[in-house]
């Protein structure tokens, strides 16, 4: 569960994905300042590379220094012939070095349950701690959006939802993939985000395809942060720092959060107040949750 204290807060400001067939690219990703790296066997791997890429992902997980990042991989879709061997081969060989499996094209809670049960069987067979490897589910279809709240609560293994912009647009027949995505897909994004929050898990926004347009990435990341997402997917190393900045509280925000929390706690202890006015702004328990989460993120990344 996503909580507001430093020990349980999952930081997923940036999730950098890279092709699972390229050890060179995975090595670079492991050294980037992303909070999570995802080695991809699905969209980033050509059909001819999918089977061989499993061994490359295993090598990367077992040998690279991730510097404390969340280590993840994305198998092929559940309804492909590749999925079960993707999961079994990689978890059996590198489960000790794996934190999360990112499942593409999740359409219903039974998809997550299937993955969770298969993971349990592999963990038990290999002597791995049962349940330590978490799941993130990609919400990429109309079905997935409609079932988002049930997907989010399907299993305790589920640690986050990701809104998959490109596949969702394709599924509903839409064309917008750029600056106006938050207008055209507001319902889908908000439904995914609300489902994640109701389940107490993280929620990450999708990609900015224009990898050379860093201002577009900055715009999309800022909008996602304002909407309430925890982070954003990166498909190029140049996007990582921009995304991290958008989801990291500024020095002024940290100082204001510290001031608000201190004033609220003092008012509670000294006067038994559940709501206070600070700088002509009403502060109550709801606002306090926002400020405490902001401070927890700041502490987690070494800024407070």
N, C-alpha and C positions, 0 to 999 in steps of 0.2 A: 504494500500500500504506500502511496505517496503521502508523506507527512511533512510537517514543518520543521522538524528538528534535523540537526546536521547529520545524524547517524543513519537516518533512513531516507533522506532526500536523494532521489535519483536526478542527476544533472544530465540532461540531454539537450543542451543548447544547439549543438551541431552534431549531425550524424553523417559521416563521410562514407560514401559507398564507392567501391572500385571493383574492376573486373577480377573474378576469382581465378582466371587463367594466367594472370600476369603477376609473378612474384615481385618484379620490379615495382609495379604500381602499388601492390599491397605493402611492400617495405616502406615506400614513401608515405602511404596513408598512416601506417603505424607511428610514424614520427611526426605527424601533423598535430596541431593543438585541438583537434576535434574531441568531443567528449565520448563519442562512440564511433567505431569503425565497423563497416559492414562489407564483408567479402561476398561478392555477388555471383551466384551461379545461374541466375535467371536471365534478366534482360541484357546484362552486360556480357554474357557469354554466348558466342555463336553456337549453333547446334552441333557443329563438328568438335567443339571444345568442351562440351558440358561434362562428359565422363572423365576426361583427363584432368579437368580443372579441380576435381575433388581432391586429388593427391596434392595439388599445388596449394589449395586452401589448408589442407592438413599440415603441410610443411610450414606455411606462414604462421598458423596458430601456434604450432609447437616451438618455433624458433625465434620469432620476432619479439622485440622488446616494445610493449605497448604503453609503457609509462603510466599504468593505472587506468587506462581507458577501458570503456566497456567493449568487450570483444564479441563480435557477432558475425553471423553469415546468413545469407538469404538463399535457401534452396529453391529449386524450381517449384512451380505450382502443384498443389495437392492432386490435381486431376491430370498430371502428366506422368509419363512412365519413369521419369527421373527422380521424383520426390523421395520415395522411400529409401533408395540407396544413397541419395544425397544426405539424408538425415542419419541413417544408420552408420554409414561409412565414416562420416566426419565426427559424429559424437563418440563412436567407439574408439576412434584413433586419437581424437584431440579434445574429448569432453572435459578433461582437467583444465584446459586452456580456453574454454568457451564460456561466455556469460549469457548469451542470448541467441535465439533463433528468430529471424524476421520472416514471417510467413506471408507470402504474396497472395493477393486475390482471395482473401478470406471473405466468404459470403454469408456465413451463418455460424452460430455458436458451436455446432457440431464439428466444424472444421478445426476450431481451436482445441476442442476436446480430443479429437483424433490425434492431433500432434502431441498434446500433453500426455496421452496414454502411451503413445509410441516412445516418447522420451523417457517416461518412467520405466518401461521395459528395458530400454537400452541402459539406463543408469543402474538399474538393479543387476543386470547381467554383467556390467563392467565394474561394479563396486563403487560407483559414483554416488555422491550425496543426492538423494531423491528430491527433486524440486529445485535444486540450485540453479539449473539452466532455465532462464526465463524465456518468455515468448513476447514478441511484438507482432501485432496484426496490422497488415496494410488494408485500409478501407479504400477500395478502388472500383466499386460498382454500385449501381442503384440498390441491389439487394443488400450489400454490405452497409450502406448508409441507413436503410430502413431497419436493419437488425443491429445497429451499432451498440445499443444499450445492452442487448443480450450477449453480444460478442464480448463486450468489455467485462462482463461479470461471469464469463463461462468457466474460468478456472483460476485458482490462485497463482498459477504460473504466469498469467498474463500481466505484463508490467507496463504496457503502453499500446496506444493506437497511433497509426500514421495515416494521414490523409494523402492518398495517391492521386494527385491532380490529373496526370496525363491519361492514365487508364480510366479514371472516372469520366473525364470528358469524352473519351472514346466510347464508353459504355452508354452514355446518354445521348450521344450524337452531337455534342457541343464542339465549338471551334476555339473558344477563348482559352489561351494558355499563358497570358501575359498580365499586363497592368490591371485589367478589369476583372481578374479572377475572383477577387473578394466580393464583387458585386454579383457576378453570375452564379457563383457557387457558395453564396453565403449560407444557404440552408444546409448544404451538405457538410461544409466545414463546421458550422455551429452545432449540428447534430452530432458529429464525431467528437467534437470538443466536449460537449455536454455529457455525452455517454462516458467519456474517459473520466471526467471530473466526478460523476456520480459513482464510479467504481473506484475512485481514489488512485488512478494510474496516470502516467504521463501521456501527453498528446503532442505530436510533432507534425508540422506542416510539410507539404511536399516540395518539389524541386523548382528551381528557376532554370529553365532550359538554356537561356542565353548566357553561356558560360563566360563569354568575353565582355558582356555588359554587366560590370560589377555594380553599376548604379541600379540596374534592374533588380539584382540580388538584394541590394541594400533596401530598396523600396519594398520588396516582397517580405523580407525579414522583419522590417519595421511594422508592416501591417499585421503580420502574423503575431508579433509580440503584443501589439495593441489589442488584438482580438482575444489573447489569452493563451496562445500556444506556448508550450515549454521550449520549443526549438524548431529547427528546420533541417531538412535534408540538404546535403551538399553533394554535387556530382563532379566537382572540380576542386582541387586544393585551394585555389585562389578565393573560393567562396567562404572558406572556413572562418577566417578572422572576422569578416564582415558579419557573418551570422552570429558568431560568438558575441560580438559587440552589441548587436541588437537585443540579445537576450540576457545581457549582463547589466545589473543596475549601475548607474553612474555614481560618481563620488557624491554628488548632490543628493541623489535618490537614497543612497545608503545613509547619509547624515540625517536626512529628513525622517527616514524610517526609524533610526535609532532614537530620534527626538520624540516621535509619535509614540513608540512603544514605551519609552521611559515615562512620558507624561501620563499615558493611560494607566500604567501599572501604579504610578504614584497616586493618581486620583482614586483608583480602586482601593488601595491600602489605607489612604488617609481619609477618604470621604465616602467610600462605598459606591462610587459612581460607575455606571455601566456605559455611559456616553459622556464625552467631553467636547468642548469647543477649543480648537487650537488654530490660531491664525484665521479666525472667522470660518473655520471648516469643522463640520460635525464629524467626530471620530467615534465609532462604536466597534463592537466585536467583529463585525463583517470586514471593516477596513483594516482592523488589526491583523486578520489572517493574511491579507495582501502584504502588509508591511513585514510581518514575521517571515513569510516565505521569501521576500526580497532579501532580508538579512541572512537567511539560511543559505541562499544561493551565493551571496557575497562571501560568507565564511567558507563555503565549500570551495570556491575558486581563489581563496586567499586574499580577499579585498577587505575583510572586516574581522 
